[in-house]
Amino acid sequence: MTAQGVSSAMLFVGALSLQMPLSSTHTMTSAIVGAGANQRFATVHGRELGKVLLVWILTAVVTALLAGILYLAMTPLL
């Protein structure tokens, strides 16, 4: 648990120093995956990690599509 917290804090501070936007959820997930991948036995489940990455990508796509639909719906009112 300590490894995940320390590496998450390091990722977050590094991103802040580079002035990059970063989600605390993304940093903690990346820290857990990194700490799990560094173990003697593979503790990272590739299928579950793939699901998480797919949801992250789909979230951006769906929100962009919804924003476009909302923009097109609101344009006549502006």
Buried (B, 14 or more C-beta within 10 A) or exposed (E): EEBBEEBBEEBBEEBEEEEEEBEEEBBBBBBBBBBBEEEEEEEBEEEEBEEEEEEEEEEEEEEEEEEEEEEEEEEEEE
